């Protein structure tokens, strides 16, 4: 959750600077080279250069690319803690290193490669410098687009698979509770009841989070469609 929040703040801060970090209007070399002299977002304030533009694009893209995998990591944690009933110490020792490190590797691999290939520029569709290769015929564009689409697809698969497993655990706890209610084992009944209530509570919280996350994705998805 911390990693995802930090990535989101990083991306949002870069986007909030809007056109300020774009190359100045009088930076003739930049605008002539890319747009034959046409200045994008001409009426807005621009006091940066090609390096500040690349930095803005890098931070905004990295924040998005890292936040997605961290969301998947959060779902995987829910599966380990709820559906698989792993102990917290086992999760920290066996699973947490992958949940914390893999999102950074996946996100930074794509965005650092984009810096090397000079893929952060000014485009008409975004009010900040963003990821878009100068040479649209470059194979790097296909690699970046494929990576982003594959990442989003994997994220959605992990989200819905995780919640399917959690729902399965909720139903199984309900069956155990029903079986315990037919016996006179009070301690067993109390233990199963507590586990069932806790699982339902966490599931409700997780479902609310997933709903808000998907809602935040609705606008960019609709725009791209």
MIDOSE-1310 file (N, C-alpha, C; in nm, 2 decimals, decimal comma, always signed):
residues 225
xxxx	+0,08/-0,12/+0,00/+0,00/+0,00/+0,00/+0,09/+0,13/+0,00; +0,20/+0,12/+0,08/+0,29/+0,24/+0,08/+0,35/+0,26/-0,06; +0,40/+0,15/-0,12/+0,46/+0,16/-0,25/+0,36/+0,22/-0,36; +0,24/+0,17/-0,35/+0,14/+0,21/-0,45/+0,10/+0,36/-0,42
xxxx	+0,09/+0,40/-0,30/+0,06/+0,54/-0,26/+0,18/+0,63/-0,31; +0,30/+0,59/-0,28/+0,42/+0,67/-0,32/+0,42/+0,69/-0,47; +0,40/+0,58/-0,54/+0,40/+0,59/-0,69/+0,29/+0,68/-0,74; +0,17/+0,67/-0,68/+0,06/+0,75/-0,72/+0,09/+0,90/-0,70
xxxx	+0,15/+0,93/-0,58/+0,19/+1,07/-0,55/+0,29/+1,12/-0,65; +0,39/+1,04/-0,68/+0,49/+1,08/-0,77/+0,43/+1,11/-0,91; +0,34/+1,02/-0,96/+0,28/+1,05/-1,09/+0,19/+1,17/-1,09; +0,12/+1,18/-0,98/+0,02/+1,30/-0,97/+0,10/+1,43/-0,96
xxxx	+0,21/+1,43/-0,89/+0,29/+1,55/-0,87/+0,34/+1,60/-1,01; +0,40/+1,50/-1,08/+0,45/+1,53/-1,22/+0,34/+1,58/-1,31; +0,22/+1,52/-1,30/+0,11/+1,57/-1,39/+0,06/+1,70/-1,35; +0,07/+1,73/-1,21/+0,02/+1,86/-1,16/+0,10/+1,98/-1,21
xxxx	+0,22/+1,95/-1,25/+0,31/+2,06/-1,30/+0,27/+2,10/-1,44; +0,18/+2,02/-1,51/+0,13/+2,05/-1,64/+0,24/+2,09/-1,74; +0,21/+2,21/-1,80/+0,30/+2,25/-1,91/+0,43/+2,32/-1,86; +0,44/+2,34/-1,73/+0,55/+2,42/-1,68/+0,69/+2,37/-1,72
xxxx	+0,70/+2,23/-1,72/+0,83/+2,17/-1,75/+0,86/+2,15/-1,89; +0,76/+2,18/-1,98/+0,78/+2,17/-2,12/+0,89/+2,27/-2,17; +0,96/+2,23/-2,28/+1,06/+2,33/-2,34/+1,00/+2,46/-2,37; +1,08/+2,57/-2,35/+1,03/+2,70/-2,38/+0,99/+2,72/-2,52
xxxx	+0,91/+2,82/-2,54/+0,86/+2,85/-2,68/+0,98/+2,88/-2,77; +1,08/+2,95/-2,71/+1,19/+3,00/-2,80/+1,30/+2,89/-2,81; +1,27/+2,77/-2,76/+1,37/+2,66/-2,78/+1,35/+2,60/-2,92; +1,40/+2,67/-3,02/+1,37/+2,64/-3,16/+1,42/+2,50/-3,20
xxxx	+1,53/+2,46/-3,15/+1,58/+2,33/-3,19/+1,49/+2,22/-3,15; +1,43/+2,23/-3,03/+1,33/+2,12/-2,99/+1,21/+2,12/-3,07; +1,15/+2,24/-3,09/+1,02/+2,24/-3,16/+1,03/+2,22/-3,31; +1,14/+2,26/-3,37/+1,16/+2,24/-3,51/+1,19/+2,09/-3,54
xxxx	+1,27/+2,04/-3,45/+1,31/+1,90/-3,47/+1,19/+1,80/-3,46; +1,10/+1,83/-3,37/+0,99/+1,74/-3,35/+0,86/+1,78/-3,43; +0,83/+1,91/-3,44/+0,70/+1,95/-3,49/+0,72/+2,05/-3,60; +0,84/+2,06/-3,67/+0,86/+2,16/-3,77/+0,83/+2,30/-3,73
xxxx	+0,85/+2,33/-3,61/+0,83/+2,47/-3,56/+0,70/+2,49/-3,49; +0,61/+2,40/-3,50/+0,48/+2,42/-3,43/+0,50/+2,39/-3,28; +0,45/+2,49/-3,20/+0,46/+2,47/-3,05/+0,33/+2,42/-3,00; +0,34/+2,30/-2,93/+0,22/+2,24/-2,87/+0,19/+2,32/-2,74
xxxx	+0,06/+2,33/-2,71/+0,02/+2,41/-2,59/+0,08/+2,55/-2,59; +0,07/+2,62/-2,70/+0,14/+2,74/-2,72/+0,11/+2,85/-2,62; -0,02/+2,86/-2,57/-0,06/+2,96/-2,49/-0,03/+2,94/-2,34; +0,02/+2,82/-2,31/+0,04/+2,78/-2,17/+0,19/+2,82/-2,13
xxxx	+0,21/+2,83/-2,00/+0,34/+2,86/-1,94/+0,44/+2,74/-1,96; +0,55/+2,77/-2,02/+0,66/+2,67/-2,03/+0,79/+2,73/-2,00; +0,86/+2,68/-1,90/+0,99/+2,74/-1,86/+1,10/+2,63/-1,86; +1,07/+2,51/-1,91/+1,17/+2,40/-1,90/+1,25/+2,38/-2,02
xxxx	+1,30/+2,26/-2,04/+1,38/+2,22/-2,16/+1,36/+2,07/-2,18; +1,43/+2,02/-2,28/+1,40/+1,88/-2,31/+1,43/+1,78/-2,20; +1,52/+1,82/-2,11/+1,56/+1,73/-2,00/+1,45/+1,74/-1,89; +1,40/+1,86/-1,86/+1,29/+1,86/-1,76/+1,17/+1,80/-1,81
xxxx	+1,15/+1,81/-1,94/+1,03/+1,74/-2,00/+1,05/+1,59/-1,99; +1,17/+1,54/-2,02/+1,19/+1,39/-2,00/+1,18/+1,35/-1,86; +1,22/+1,43/-1,76/+1,21/+1,40/-1,62/+1,06/+1,39/-1,58; +0,98/+1,49/-1,63/+0,84/+1,49/-1,60/+0,77/+1,36/-1,66
xxxx	+0,80/+1,33/-1,78/+0,75/+1,21/-1,84/+0,79/+1,08/-1,77; +0,91/+1,08/-1,73/+0,96/+0,96/-1,66/+0,89/+0,94/-1,53; +0,88/+1,05/-1,45/+0,81/+1,03/-1,32/+0,66/+1,00/-1,33; +0,60/+1,06/-1,42/+0,45/+1,04/-1,44/+0,43/+0,89/-1,49
xxxx	+0,51/+0,85/-1,59/+0,50/+0,71/-1,64/+0,54/+0,61/-1,54; +0,65/+0,64/-1,47/+0,70/+0,54/-1,37/+0,59/+0,52/-1,25; +0,53/+0,63/-1,21/+0,43/+0,62/-1,11/+0,32/+0,53/-1,15; +0,27/+0,55/-1,27/+0,16/+0,47/-1,32/+0,20/+0,32/-1,34
xxxx	+0,32/+0,30/-1,40/+0,37/+0,16/-1,43/+0,40/+0,09/-1,30; +0,44/+0,16/-1,19/+0,47/+0,09/-1,07/+0,35/+0,07/-0,98; +0,25/+0,17/-0,99/+0,13/+0,15/-0,91/+0,05/+0,03/-0,95; +0,04/+0,00/-1,08/-0,04/-0,11/-1,13/+0,02/-0,24/-1,07
xxxx	+0,15/-0,28/-1,08/+0,19/-0,40/-1,02/+0,18/-0,40/-0,86; +0,19/-0,29/-0,80/+0,18/-0,29/-0,65/+0,03/-0,32/-0,62; -0,06/-0,28/-0,70/-0,20/-0,31/-0,68/-0,22/-0,46/-0,69; -0,15/-0,52/-0,78/-0,16/-0,67/-0,80/-0,09/-0,74/-0,67
xxxx	+0,02/-0,68/-0,62/+0,08/-0,73/-0,51/-0,01/-0,73/-0,38; -0,09/-0,62/-0,37/-0,18/-0,61/-0,26/-0,29/-0,72/-0,27; -0,34/-0,74/-0,39/-0,43/-0,85/-0,41/-0,37/-0,99/-0,38; -0,25/-1,01/-0,42/-0,18/-1,13/-0,38/-0,16/-1,15/-0,23
xxxx	-0,14/-1,04/-0,17/-0,13/-1,04/-0,02/-0,26/-1,09/+0,04; -0,37/-1,03/-0,01/-0,50/-1,07/+0,04/-0,52/-1,22/+0,02; -0,48/-1,27/-0,09/-0,50/-1,42/-0,11/-0,42/-1,50/-0,01; -0,29/-1,46/+0,01/-0,21/-1,53/+0,10/-0,27/-1,53/+0,24
xxxx	-0,31/-1,41/+0,29/-0,36/-1,39/+0,42/-0,50/-1,45/+0,45; -0,58/-1,44/+0,35/-0,72/-1,48/+0,37/-0,75/-1,61/+0,31; -0,73/-1,63/+0,18/-0,77/-1,75/+0,11/-0,68/-1,87/+0,15; -0,55/-1,84/+0,16/-0,45/-1,95/+0,19/-0,42/-1,96/+0,33
xxxx	-0,46/-1,86/+0,41/-0,44/-1,86/+0,56/-0,29/-1,87/+0,60; -0,21/-1,80/+0,53/-0,07/-1,80/+0,56/-0,04/-1,72/+0,68; +0,05/-1,76/+0,77/+0,09/-1,67/+0,88/+0,17/-1,55/+0,83; +0,15/-1,44/+0,91/+0,22/-1,31/+0,87/+0,37/-1,33/+0,86
xxxx	+0,43/-1,40/+0,95/+0,57/-1,42/+0,94/+0,61/-1,50/+0,81; +0,53/-1,59/+0,77/+0,56/-1,67/+0,65/+0,55/-1,58/+0,53; +0,44/-1,49/+0,53/+0,43/-1,40/+0,42/+0,54/-1,31/+0,40; +0,59/-1,25/+0,52/+0,70/-1,16/+0,51/+0,83/-1,23/+0,47
xxxx	+0,85/-1,35/+0,50/+0,97/-1,42/+0,47/+0,97/-1,48/+0,33; +0,86/-1,54/+0,28/+0,86/-1,61/+0,16/+0,79/-1,53/+0,04; +0,70/-1,44/+0,07/+0,62/-1,38/-0,03/+0,65/-1,23/-0,05; +0,67/-1,16/+0,07/+0,68/-1,02/+0,06/+0,80/-0,96/-0,02
xxxx	+0,92/-1,03/-0,02/+1,02/-0,98/-0,11/+0,98/-0,97/-0,26; +0,91/-1,07/-0,30/+0,86/-1,06/-0,44/+0,75/-0,96/-0,46; +0,66/-0,94/-0,36/+0,55/-0,85/-0,37/+0,61/-0,70/-0,37; +0,72/-0,68/-0,30/+0,77/-0,55/-0,29/+0,87/-0,52/-0,41
xxxx	+0,95/-0,61/-0,45/+1,06/-0,59/-0,55/+1,01/-0,60/-0,69; +0,93/-0,70/-0,72/+0,89/-0,72/-0,86/+0,82/-0,60/-0,92; +0,73/-0,53/-0,86/+0,67/-0,41/-0,92/+0,77/-0,30/-0,96; +0,87/-0,28/-0,88/+0,97/-0,19/-0,91/+1,05/-0,23/-1,03
xxxx	+1,09/-0,36/-1,04/+1,16/-0,41/-1,16/+1,08/-0,39/-1,28; +0,95/-0,43/-1,28/+0,87/-0,43/-1,40/+0,84/-0,28/-1,44; +0,81/-0,19/-1,35/+0,79/-0,06/-1,38/+0,91/+0,02/-1,43; +1,02/+0,00/-1,36/+1,14/+0,08/-1,40/+1,20/+0,03/-1,53
xxxx	+1,19/-0,10/-1,56/+1,24/-0,16/-1,68/+1,19/-0,09/-1,81; +1,06/-0,07/-1,81/+0,99/+0,00/-1,92/+1,02/+0,14/-1,93; +1,02/+0,21/-1,81/+1,03/+0,36/-1,82/+1,18/+0,40/-1,84; +1,27/+0,33/-1,78/+1,41/+0,36/-1,80/+1,45/+0,34/-1,95
xxxx	+1,40/+0,23/-2,00/+1,42/+0,20/-2,14/+1,37/+0,31/-2,23; +1,25/+0,37/-2,19/+1,19/+0,48/-2,27/+1,28/+0,61/-2,26; +1,35/+0,63/-2,15/+1,44/+0,74/-2,14/+1,55/+0,73/-2,24; +1,61/+0,61/-2,24/+1,72/+0,58/-2,33/+1,68/+0,60/-2,48
xxxx	+1,56/+0,57/-2,51/+1,51/+0,58/-2,65/+1,44/+0,71/-2,67; +1,45/+0,80/-2,58/+1,39/+0,94/-2,60/+1,25/+0,93/-2,63; +1,17/+0,87/-2,54/+1,03/+0,85/-2,57/+0,94/+0,95/-2,49; +1,00/+1,04/-2,42/+0,91/+1,14/-2,34/+0,92/+1,27/-2,41
xxxx	+0,81/+1,31/-2,47/+0,80/+1,43/-2,54/+0,66/+1,50/-2,51; +0,64/+1,62/-2,58/+0,51/+1,69/-2,57/+0,42/+1,64/-2,68; +0,30/+1,61/-2,64/+0,20/+1,57/-2,74/+0,07/+1,65/-2,71; -0,02/+1,65/-2,81/-0,14/+1,74/-2,80/-0,24/+1,68/-2,70
xxxx	-0,24/+1,55/-2,68/-0,34/+1,49/-2,60/-0,32/+1,50/-2,45; -0,20/+1,53/-2,41/-0,17/+1,54/-2,27/-0,12/+1,68/-2,23; -0,15/+1,73/-2,12/-0,11/+1,86/-2,08/+0,02/+1,85/-2,00; +0,10/+1,75/-2,02/+0,23/+1,73/-1,96/+0,31/+1,64/-2,05
xxxx	+0,44/+1,64/-2,03/+0,53/+1,56/-2,11/+0,50/+1,41/-2,08; +0,48/+1,33/-2,18/+0,44/+1,19/-2,16/+0,51/+1,10/-2,25; +0,48/+0,97/-2,24/+0,55/+0,86/-2,31/+0,49/+0,85/-2,45; +0,57/+0,88/-2,55/+0,53/+0,87/-2,69/+0,66/+0,88/-2,78
xxxx	+0,70/+0,77/-2,84/+0,82/+0,78/-2,92/+0,82/+0,88/-3,03; +0,93/+0,94/-3,06/+0,94/+1,03/-3,17/+0,91/+0,96/-3,30; +0,97/+0,85/-3,31/+0,96/+0,77/-3,44/+0,85/+0,66/-3,41; +0,73/+0,69/-3,46/+0,62/+0,59/-3,43/+0,64/+0,46/-3,50
xxxx	+0,73/+0,45/-3,59/+0,76/+0,32/-3,66/+0,86/+0,24/-3,58; +0,92/+0,30/-3,48/+1,02/+0,23/-3,40/+0,96/+0,10/-3,33; +1,04/-0,01/-3,34/+0,99/-0,13/-3,27/+0,98/-0,11/-3,12; +1,05/+0,00/-3,06/+1,04/+0,02/-2,92/+0,90/+0,06/-2,88
xxxx	+0,83/+0,13/-2,97/+0,69/+0,17/-2,94/+0,61/+0,04/-2,92; +0,63/-0,06/-3,01/+0,55/-0,18/-2,99/+0,58/-0,25/-2,86; +0,71/-0,25/-2,82/+0,75/-0,31/-2,70/+0,68/-0,24/-2,58; +0,69/-0,11/-2,58/+0,63/-0,03/-2,47/+0,48/-0,05/-2,46
xxxx	+0,41/-0,04/-2,58/+0,27/-0,06/-2,58/+0,23/-0,20/-2,53; +0,30/-0,30/-2,58/+0,27/-0,44/-2,54/+0,29/-0,46/-2,39; +0,40/-0,40/-2,34/+0,43/-0,41/-2,20/+0,32/-0,35/-2,11; +0,27/-0,23/-2,15/+0,16/-0,17/-2,08/+0,03/-0,25/-2,08
xxxx	+0,00/-0,29/-2,20/-0,13/-0,37/-2,22/-0,12/-0,50/-2,15; +0,00/-0,57/-2,15/+0,01/-0,70/-2,08/+0,01/-0,68/-1,93; +0,07/-0,56/-1,89/+0,06/-0,54/-1,74/-0,08/-0,51/-1,69; -0,15/-0,43/-1,77/-0,29/-0,40/-1,72/-0,38/-0,53/-1,73
xxxx	-0,36/-0,61/-1,83/-0,43/-0,74/-1,84/-0,40/-0,83/-1,73; -0,27/-0,85/-1,70/-0,23/-0,93/-1,58/-0,29/-0,88/-1,45; -0,29/-0,74/-1,44/-0,34/-0,69/-1,32/-0,49/-0,72/-1,30; -0,57/-0,71/-1,41/-0,71/-0,74/-1,40/-0,73/-0,88/-1,37
xxxx	-0,65/-0,97/-1,43/-0,66/-1,11/-1,41/-0,63/-1,15/-1,26; -0,53/-1,09/-1,21/-0,49/-1,11/-1,07/-0,60/-1,06/-0,97; -0,65/-0,94/-1,00/-0,76/-0,88/-0,92/-0,88/-0,98/-0,91; -0,93/-1,02/-1,02/-1,05/-1,10/-1,02/-1,02/-1,24/-0,97
xxxx	-0,91/-1,29/-1,00/-0,87/-1,43/-0,95/-0,86/-1,42/-0,80; -0,80/-1,31/-0,75/-0,78/-1,30/-0,60/-0,92/-1,29/-0,53; -1,01/-1,21/-0,59/-1,14/-1,20/-0,52/-1,22/-1,33/-0,53; -1,20/-1,40/-0,64/-1,27/-1,53/-0,65/-1,22/-1,63/-0,54
xxxx	-1,09/-1,63/-0,52/-1,03/-1,71/-0,41/-1,08/-1,67/-0,27; -1,09/-1,54/-0,25/-1,14/-1,49/-0,12/-1,29/-1,52/-0,10; -1,37/-1,51/-0,21/-1,51/-1,55/-0,20/-1,52/-1,70/-0,17; -1,43/-1,78/-0,23/-1,43/-1,92/-0,20/-1,41/-1,94/-0,05
xxxx	-1,31/-1,87/+0,01/-1,28/-1,88/+0,15/-1,39/-1,84/+0,23; -1,46/-1,73/+0,20/-1,58/-1,69/+0,27/-1,69/-1,79/+0,27; -1,71/-1,85/+0,16/-1,82/-1,96/+0,15/-1,78/-2,08/+0,23; -1,65/-2,11/+0,23/-1,60/-2,23/+0,30/-1,61/-2,21/+0,45
xxxx	-1,58/-2,09/+0,50/-1,59/-2,05/+0,64/-1,74/-2,06/+0,68; -1,83/-2,02/+0,59/-1,97/-2,02/+0,62/-2,02/-2,17/+0,63; -1,97/-2,26/+0,55/-2,00/-2,40/+0,56/-1,95/-2,46/+0,69; -1,83/-2,42/+0,73/-1,77/-2,47/+0,86/-1,85/-2,42/+0,97
xxxx	-1,89/-2,29/+0,96/-1,97/-2,24/+1,07/-2,11/-2,31/+1,08; -2,17/-2,34/+0,97/-2,29/-2,41/+0,97/-2,28/-2,55/+1,03; -2,17/-2,62/+1,00/-2,14/-2,75/+1,06/-2,11/-2,74/+1,21; -2,04/-2,64/+1,25/-2,01/-2,62/+1,39/-2,13/-2,59/+1,47
xxxx	-2,23/-2,52/+1,41/-2,35/-2,49/+1,48/-2,44/-2,61/+1,51; -2,42/-2,72/+1,44/-2,49/-2,84/+1,46/-2,43/-2,93/+1,57; -2,31/-2,88/+1,62/-2,24/-2,96/+1,72/-2,24/-2,88/+1,85; -2,19/-2,94/+1,95/-2,18/-2,88/+2,08/-2,04/-2,83/+2,12
xxxx	-1,96/-2,81/+2,02/-1,82/-2,76/+2,04/-1,83/-2,61/+2,04; -1,84/-2,55/+2,16/-1,86/-2,41/+2,17/-1,73/-2,34/+2,12; -1,61/-2,39/+2,16/-1,49/-2,32/+2,13/-1,47/-2,33/+1,97; -1,50/-2,44/+1,91/-1,48/-2,45/+1,77/-1,58/-2,35/+1,70
xxxx	-1,70/-2,34/+1,75/-1,80/-2,25/+1,69/-1,75/-2,11/+1,70; -1,70/-2,07/+1,82/-1,65/-1,93/+1,84/-1,54/-1,90/+1,75; -1,44/-2,00/+1,74/-1,33/-1,97/+1,65/-1,37/-1,96/+1,51; -1,45/-2,04/+1,46/-1,50/-2,04/+1,32/-1,58/-1,91/+1,29
xxxx	-1,66/-1,87/+1,39/-1,74/-1,75/+1,38/-1,65/-1,63/+1,37; -1,55/-1,62/+1,45/-1,46/-1,51/+1,45/-1,38/-1,50/+1,31; -1,34/-1,62/+1,26/-1,27/-1,62/+1,14/-1,36/-1,58/+1,02; -1,49/-1,63/+1,03/-1,58/-1,59/+0,92/-1,61/-1,44/+0,92
xxxx	-1,63/-1,38/+1,04/-1,66/-1,24/+1,05/-1,54/-1,16/+1,00; -1,42/-1,20/+1,04/-1,30/-1,13/+1,00/-1,28/-1,14/+0,85; -1,30/-1,25/+0,79/-1,29/-1,27/+0,65/-1,39/-1,19/+0,57; -1,51/-1,18/+0,62/-1,62/-1,10/+0,55/-1,58/-0,95/+0,56
xxxx	-1,53/-0,91/+0,67/-1,49/-0,77/+0,69/-1,38/-0,73/+0,59; -1,28/-0,81/+0,59/-1,17/-0,78/+0,50/-1,21/-0,79/+0,35; -1,30/-0,88/+0,32/-1,35/-0,89/+0,18/-1,43/-0,77/+0,14; -1,51/-0,72/+0,24/-1,59/-0,60/+0,21/-1,49/-0,48/+0,18
xxxx	-1,39/-0,47/+0,27/-1,29/-0,36/+0,25/-1,22/-0,37/+0,11; -1,18/-0,50/+0,08/-1,11/-0,52/-0,04/-1,20/-0,49/-0,16; -1,32/-0,53/-0,15/-1,42/-0,51/-0,26/-1,44/-0,36/-0,29; -1,45/-0,28/-0,18/-1,46/-0,14/-0,19/-1,34/-0,08/-0,25
xxxx	-1,22/-0,13/-0,22/-1,10/-0,07/-0,27/-1,09/-0,11/-0,42; -1,13/-0,23/-0,46/-1,12/-0,27/-0,60/-1,22/-0,18/-0,68; -1,34/-0,15/-0,63/-1,43/-0,07/-0,69/-1,38/+0,07/-0,72; -1,32/+0,13/-0,62/-1,26/+0,26/-0,64/-1,15/+0,26/-0,74
xxxx	-1,07/+0,16/-0,74/-0,96/+0,15/-0,83/-1,01/+0,14/-0,97; -1,10/+0,05/-1,00/-1,16/+0,04/-1,13/-1,23/+0,16/-1,18; -1,29/+0,23/-1,08/-1,35/+0,36/-1,11/-1,25/+0,46/-1,16; -1,13/+0,46/-1,09/-1,03/+0,56/-1,13/-0,97/+0,52/-1,27
xxxx	-0,99/+0,40/-1,31/-0,94/+0,36/-1,45/-1,04/+0,38/-1,56; -1,17/+0,41/-1,52/-1,27/+0,42/-1,62/-1,25/+0,53/-1,72; -1,21/+0,65/-1,67/-1,19/+0,76/-1,76/-1,08/+0,74/-1,86; -0,96/+0,70/-1,82/-0,85/+0,67/-1,92/-0,89/+0,56/-2,02
xxxx	-0,96/+0,46/-1,97/-1,01/+0,35/-2,05/-1,11/+0,40/-2,16; -1,20/+0,48/-2,11/-1,30/+0,53/-2,21/-1,24/+0,62/-2,31; -1,14/+0,70/-2,26/-1,07/+0,80/-2,35/-1,00/+0,72/-2,46; -0,93/+0,61/-2,42/-0,85/+0,53/-2,52/-0,94/+0,46/-2,61
x	-1,06/+0,41/-2,56/-1,15/+0,34/-2,65/-1,21/+0,44/-2,75
